[in-house]
Amino acid sequence: MNAPRKVILREVALRDGLQSEKRFIPTEQKLELIRTLAAAGVKHLETTSFVSPLAIPQLRDAAELMARVEREQLEHEVMVPNLKGAQRAIDARADRLILFVSATDAHNRANVRRSVRESMSDADAIFSLANDHRVPVAVAIAVAFGCPYQGPVSRSDVFEMARHFAERGADRITLADTSGLANPAQVSDMVAFFRGRLPDVAFCLHLHNNRGIAMANLYAGYLAGIDLFDTSLGGIGGCPNIPQAAGNLATEDAAFMFEAMGVETGLDLTGLITAARMLEEILQHPLPGQVMKSGLPEVRPTFLV
């Protein structure tokens, strides 16, 4: 078994989560949420995205937020859609740029109004810019497991994209099930295929819960050797350009499962529940996370060996 004994849950609620909300969340509340997450042990944040405020008004305070965030114990990663966004993120002192490209033209056009070829061409310029400023770049490949517009996605096509970005200098590749079409067998197969052919590349899984099996997919990826996962506090989020999109895996739910199995996350579950309930109050609607509702059992389940 390749399963790690320690995993990292990379928090994406502030970007992937809040971008799907109907109203703008004030910067001060975002900062308070970040402080609460940090107190719960979260160290890796996808803090915001430098996108057009016309496209995603919920993230229009990206520059102000980045100017005010705590930096000493947190790594702030910023998603960028194009070269202009990359320059703004670098100016805001992002610790890492997250470049996203869809595996299909149909989703890429719905997401950023350009073809995959155009996005990949722009990506080369972003890598050059980031390299000049010594800022690492990670790449997220959206709809890697299936596209709601074009249907099944060729594994070899996704691999060629990943190989190109690895050769360009990406320090991490995220395989994103943006549309919630993946299944555990597919995830296991994809992870084994990619890790076997790109053994020096770090991989992350980003799994949406559109059809209720994202946790099973996460577990399949874990058993195949993945030790980095994108999760979202309270389970909020989902791609705005996916029909009937549901949310992400709740950070506190994933942390509970791993801790119950004896897998270290470095996170405080009580603190995460506090943060999730705070987020629910801020958003003023029920969140899909389960552990925040049920709380922690008096006797924690533990995997004994």
Sequence and secondary structure as in RCSB ss.txt:
>XXXX:A:sequence
MNAPRKVILREVALRDGLQSEKRFIPTEQKLELIRTLAAAGVKHLETTSFVSPLAIPQLRDAAELMARVEREQLE
HEVMVPNLKGAQRAIDARADRLILFVSATDAHNRANVRRSVRESMSDADAIFSLANDHRVPVAVAIAVAFGCPYQ
GPVSRSDVFEMARHFAERGADRITLADTSGLANPAQVSDMVAFFRGRLPDVAFCLHLHNNRGIAMANLYAGYLAG
IDLFDTSLGGIGGCPNIPQAAGNLATEDAAFMFEAMGVETGLDLTGLITAARMLEEILQHPLPGQVMKSGLPEVR
PTFLV
>XXXX:A:secstr
    SB EEEE IIIIIGGG SS   HHHHHHHHHHHHHTT  EEEEEE   TTT GGGTTHHHHHHHS  SS E
EEEEESSHHHHHHHHHTT SEEEEEEESSHHHHHHHHSS HHHHHHHHHHHHHHHHHTT  EEEEEETTT BTTT
BS  HHHHHHHHHHHHHHT SEEEEEETTS   HHHHHHHHHHHHHH TTS EEEEEB TTS HHHHHHHHHHTT
  EEEEBGGG    TTSTT   B BHHHHHHHHHHTT B    HHHHHHHHHHHHHHHTS    SHHHH   SS 
     
